[in-house]
Amino acid sequence: MLAAKLSPDGRRTQRIRCHIRGTLEYMGHKLDIRILDISRTGMALKLEGWIEAKRGATVAVRCAELGHIEGSVRWYRAGKMGVEFEQTSNSVAQITAYFRNFHRDPRNLVPA
């Protein structure tokens, strides 16, 4: 069995810092958020308030750059939340389009 290669901070995928404003939706509640960083598999959020989502809960993020994307809460503390994307063909296409349109660095995270 092969071990996953981790970055120096222990993450499996490279993150790109950003400051995207959006909305977090959970069980009919909406909360303003800012996306702090994003990768092919998830994102870190700064919440502008409190929401009752726990680890494993399904949430949705809406913003102009990504549209509507769903994921699971991986962690939530001190006003910040980690969300792992659902690996559907739609979410993969949205993330791929985001990196192609907003991060043109040749070392970006999207395979050619």
Secondary structure, DSSP 8 states (H G I E B T S, - for coil): -------TTS-SS--EEEEEEEEEEETTEEEEEEEEEE-SSEEEEEESS-----TT-EEEEEETTTEEEEEEEEEEETTEEEEEE---HHHHHHHHHHHHHH---TTSSS--
